[in-house]
Amino acid sequence: MKLEKHFNILFVLFVVIITLLYGLLLFNGVISFILFSFVYYFIINIFFKEFKRTGILLYLFFSLIGLSFCYSYQLSYSNSFGPYFDDSFYFNNAKYLSELVFTAAAPTLFEVVLAVFFYIFEGVFNLKLDHLDLIPINFILSSLSMLLVLKMLRFLNGANYIIGGMLLYVVLFNFNFLDSSVHLYRDPLLIFFTLMSLSYSIKNKYIKALLFAILVGLIRGANGMLCILFIIMHYYVIKKDFKIKTIVLLSFLLIMVFFAIGDKISGSFLRGGLGSNDNSSIASSLEERFSNLDDNKSGSASLRNAGILGSVAFPFVYMLSPLQVSLSNPIELNYEYLQSDKDYLLGSRLSTPKFYNFEYILILLHVFSICFFIPKLFLGLYYGVRSSLKIENLISLFFIISVLLISFVSMQARHKMLFIIIFPFILSYYYKNRTISERKITNLISGIILLIVLLYNIFNNF
């Protein structure tokens, strides 16, 4: 009881400190951060009481990382938006939607949610909303997603607090996951709904699982179909006792059918939108993305063009990347408007050559973290596929399908959140089945991989 009281005091103190930092460093987002913080505190007290202390620490972590990103952007180009267009796009699309102005891009469920906040604050209370006012929504969603992972691990494996915390480490220090969690992207809401769908599936509550899968689909169509695929697989394997080999074949057949349907639905399917003027097909979209990837000089891009062996290695490298820290950052500054109509700003692409871009620090942490876990992840996946427990087979299969689709179809870093959130489950299979000799060997391999990656980075930067 006394420890819980201390954590309550810690939470209040933390909110006060972060609020002061918002005011002093960013000059905005103060009132909304306080409001969202206490909404989050209310949620974890009701739905995650057994993980309350962890929930407070997670929210502290995501809030500080988000604040650091925004401050680095303010220092670089006096703007709190990230440099990669997407968060400014979602912000503007939601704002126009709240004013019943429909841009060429289909509004997804994420923009609809943001538009509700715009309508309440600006339309009802006449309070102007800034980008910083909405970012805490993703701090909340990212923290709740981590708590859902802990609940699922406990349900499936009986993982204790220490093991659960250790398994979360590989997610919390993954650059792709962190970067997507603390910007105003739709992915944190998508991942939260995905975990809700998977959670209800493994509890055999298929109607609830399907409802959340539909919500996922309204954010991004392909992800919604993957959740439906998991529900189908779980139903036939667990309830109907189908063989895993049959389900694997059925899964890949269903994926082809999904994409054939999606190609006809066109732009709405690609975004998970609620209507779109985008007539691009999946095939044309993929052609554009492969072209962009070929123009990229990264190691993973080179692998994709390195023949059969390169194509085989590509999804594994893409899954683990970034493994390279580039200290050069080209200057880029442009704004995109709807059909050259200056009244409707779709988004902005911003960049800076200055070293104090916060992402360098996080990429370094990512490199150290992922190198430590590489052999454990692959061994865990091996144990998951070979496990006598069908649920472990299914989660491993879902992980493999996600990696392949995102590597060869999506090719967007923030989409990696879908399989990164499965890392703790795959690692739990390793920790549950490892032998003493395997532990020693994996630690040795981790050290060798880390040394190779560090030398590679030193030679490429100096």
N, C-alpha and C positions, 0 to 999 in steps of 0.2 A: 504493500500500500504506500509506504514511504517512497519507494523507488518510482512508482507511478506518479506520485505527486511531484517528484523532482522533474520527471519528463514533461509534465504539464507546464511547469514553470519554464523549463527549457524551450518548449514550443512557443510560449508567449514571448520570451526573451529573443528567440530567433526571429519571430515575426517583426518585432520592434527593430532589430538590427538590420534585417533585409529591407524593411520599409525605409529606414534612414539612408541606406545605401542607394535605393531607388531614387530618393529625393535628392541626395547629394551628387550622385554620379550621372543619373539619367534624367533628372528633373521631371519625371512623369511616372505614372503607373502606381502611385502610392496607395490611394484609396482602394482600387480594385484588388491589389495584392493582399491587403488586409482582409477584405471581404472574402476572396477566394480561399485564403488560408484557413479562415474559421469554418467555411463550408467544408473544406477537406477534413478538418479536425472533427466535425460533426459526422461525416461519412465513416471515418475509420473507427469512431467510437461505437457506431451501430453495427457495421458490417465486418469489421476486421479487428475486433477488440483484442483477440489473442495475439495480433501482430502490431499492436498500437505503437510500441516503442520503435519497432522497425519502420513503421509507417512515417513516424515523425522524422527519423533520420533520413529516410529516402526523400521526403519532401524538402528537407534542408539541403540535401545533396543536389537534387535537380534544380532547385531555385538558385543556388550559388553558381552552378555551371551556366544556367541560362543568363543570369545577371552578368557573369564574366564575358560571355559571348557578346551580349548587347553592348557592354561597355567598350569592348575591343573595337566594335563597329563604330561606336560614337567617336572614339579616338581616331579611327582611320578615315572615315568620310562623313562624320556628323549625321549619322542615320542609324536607327536601331534595327533596321531590316538586315537580314543576312545577304550575302553577295550573290546568291544563286537563284534569284527571281521568285521562287515558289512561295515563300511566306508573304511577300508583298502582293503576289497574285491572289492568294487566298483571302487576304485582308481586304483588298479592293473588290474582289468578286462578292464577298459577303456584304460589304457596305452597299454596293449597288443593288444587291438582292433585297436588302432591307428597305430600299427606296423603290422597289419594284422595277428596277432597271435591269434588263437581262442582257448580259454580254454574250459574245459568240461562244464562250466556253460553258459547258453544262454545269450548273451548280450541283455539287454533291451534297450528301447529308451533312458533311462537315461545315460547308459554307452556310447551309440552312441553320445549323446550330449557332454559328457566329452571328448570322443575320438576326436571330432572335435577341441576342444581347445588344446588337446595334439598335434594334427597334425599341427595346425596353429603356436603354440608357439615353439614346439620342432622341427617339420619337416621343417617349412618355415623360422622361425626367429632364430632357433638354441638356444632357451632359455629353460633351464630345468625347468619343472613345478614340484612344490612340492604340497603336500596335502593342505597346507595352501593357496596356490594360487587359489584353486578351491572352497574352503568353502564359499566365499562371494556369489557364485551363489545361495546357499540355503538361505542366508540372504535376498537376493533380492526376491526370490520366496515366502518365508514365509511372508515378508512384503506385497507383492502384493496380496497374498491370503487374508490377513486381510483387505486390502482395497477393495477387491472384496466382502467380507462379508458385509462391510459397505454399498457398493453400492446396494447390494441385499436387505439388511434390509430397506434401504431408498425406494427402488422400491416397496417392498412388504408391508411395514408397515408405511412408512413415518417417520421412526425413526429419531429423531433429533441427533445432534452431541453428546450431553451429554449422552443420552440413549445408542447410538451406542458405545461410548467409554466404558460405564459401562458393556455392553454385551460382549465386547472384553476381558474384564478383566478375565473372567472365562477361556478363551483360553490361554491368555498370561501368566497366572500363573499356567497352567496345566503342570505338570512335563513331562508327556508323549509327549505332543505337543512340548514343548520347546526342550527337548532332541532330538527329531527327526528333528527339524527345523534347528539346528545349527551344526549337524554332516553331513558328506558327504553321506547321505542316498538318496534313490530315492524318498522317500515319499513327500518332499516338491513340486517337479515337478508334481507328481501324484495328489496331493491335488489341486494345481493350475489349472491343466487341468480339474479335477473333478468339481471345482467351475465354471469354464468357461462353461462346459457342462450343469450343473444345471441352471446357469444364462440364457443361451440361451433357455433352455427348458421352463422356466417360462415366457419368452418373446415370446413363440410360434415360435421360430426360430429353427425348429427341424433339419434341415440339418446341420447347424453349431454345434448344440448340439451333433449330431451324430459323426461329424468329431472329436470333442474333446473327445467323449467317446471312439473312436477308438484309439486316442493317449493315453488315460488312459490305454486301454487294452494292448498297446505295452509296457507299464511299468509294469503292473500287470493285468493278464487276468481277474481274478475274479472281480476286481474293475471296469474294462471296462464294464463287463456284468451288474454290478449294475447300472452304468450310463445309459446303454441302457434300463434296466428295468424301470428306472425313466422316461425316454423319452416316453416309451410305456404307462406307467401309466398316465403321464400327458396328452398325446394325447387323450387317451380314456376317461379320467375323465373330462378334461376341454373342449376339442373340440367335443367329441362324447357324452358327458353327461352320461357316464356309472355310475352305482352306486358304491360307495366305497367298499361295501361288495364283489361285483363281482370282483373288481380289487384286493382286498386282496387275494382271492382264486386264481386268475390268477397269481398273483405275486409269490406265493409259488410254484405253478405248474411250472412256468418259471424257478425259481431257481433250482428246481430238474432237469429240462431238461438241463439247463446250466451246472450243475455239472456232469450230465451224459455224455454230450459232452466233457466237460473238462477232465473227467477221461480217455477218449479215446485219447485225444490230449496229455495227460501226462505232462512231464516236461515243455514243452513250455508254456502250459496254466498256470502252477503254478507260473512261473516267469514273464509271459507276454513277453517272449523272442522271438527273431527273428531266432529261430532254436536252438536245444539243443541235447546234448548226454544223457540227464537225462531221463531215462526210468521209473522213479518212478510214480506211479499212485497217484491220490488224496487220495485214501483210505489208501495206504501204508504211505503216508506223514502224514496223520492225526493220524495213529496208532503210528508213531514215536513221534509226538508232544504230544499226550496224555501220552505216556510213560515218556517223559521228564517232563511233568507237574506233573505226579504222584511222580516223584523223588524230586520235589520241595517241600520245607517245608513251603511255604507261606500260608497265611490265605485263599486266593482264591483257592489255590490248594486243601486245606483241605475241603473246601465247596463242590467242585465238587464231592468229594468222600463221601459226607454226606447224601446220599439218595435223595429222591424226593425233599424235602424242600431245601436241599443244592443246588441241580441242578437248582431249581427255583431262589434261591437267587444269584447263581453264576454270571450270566450276569450283575446284578446290581452292585455287589461288584467289578467285573472286570472292569466295566465301570468307576467306581470312583477311583480305585486304582492307585498309591500306597497310602495306608493309614497308612503304617508302615515305620518308619525310623529305619533301622538297622545300628548300628554303627560298626558292624563287617564286614569285607570285605576280603574274602580269597585271598591268593596269587595264581596267575595263570599266567603263561607265556609260550605260545607255538605258533609256526608258522605252518601254513598249506600250503603245496605245492601241485601242480598238479601231482597226481599219483607218489608222492615221487620224482618228478623231481625238483631238487634244482634250476633250471633255472627259474621256474615259481612259484613265491610266490602268493598264492591265497589270503591270509590275515593272520592277527595275532590276537590272543586273549591275552589281557593284563589286569592285575589287580594289585591293590595295597592295603595293609592294612592301609595305612596312612590316617589320618583324614581329610587332606585338599583336599580330593576329592570333587569337587565343587557341585556334585549332592545332597549332604546332605542338603545344604542350599535351593536348589530348591524344594526338596521333602517336607521340612518344610513349605515353602510358598504354595505348592500345597495342603497340608493337611488343612491349615487355609482357603484357598480359596474354596476348594471343599466342606468342611463342611458347609460353609456359604451358598452355592448354592444348596446343596442336596435337601431340601424340595421344593425349587423354581423350580428346574429342573423337579421333578416328577409332581408338580402341572401344570407346563407349558406343559408337555407332555400330561397330562389329558385334558387340555384346547385345545391343538392342535388336539387331536384325536376326541374330541367332538365338534369342531368348525363347524360353518355353512359355513365357507370358505373352499372350496375343496383344495386349494393350501396348506393350513395349515394341512389338513388331510394327504396330500401326503408327505409333508416334514416330518411329524411325523412318517408316515409309513416307509419312507426311513431310518429314524433314528433308528427305532425299528429293522428293518431287518439288518442294519449295525451292531448294537450292538450284535444281536444274532449270526450273521455269524462270527464276529471277536472273540466273546467269546468262541464259541464252535467249530469253524473251523480253524480260523487263529491262534489265541492265541499268537500273537506277539505284544508287547507293542507299537512299532512304527506304527503298522497298525491301532491303535486306533485313529490316526489323522482323519480318515474318518468320525467318528461320533463326535469327539470332535469339529470339525469345524462347526457342526450343533448345538452345545450348544447355541450360541447366538440367533438362530431362536427359539429354544424351550423356552428359557428364555423370549424372547420378547412376547410370548403368555401369560406367567405368568404376566408380567408387564402391559400388555394390559387389562387383565381381573381380576386382583386381587381386593379383597375388603379390607377395612381397617382392619377387624378382621383377614383375612387371612394373611395380612402383619405382624401383631403382633404375630400370632401363628407360622408362618414360621421362624420369627426371634428367637422366644423362642426355637423351635425345633433345629434350627441351633446351638444355644448355647449349648444345651444338647448334640448334636452329637459331637461337638468339644471337650467338656469336656470328653466324653467317649473315644474318639480317643486319646486324649492326655494322659489320665490315662493308656490306653492300651499300648501306646508307652513307658511310664515311667516304667511300671512294666516289660516290655519285654526287656528293655535295662539296667536296674540298679538293 
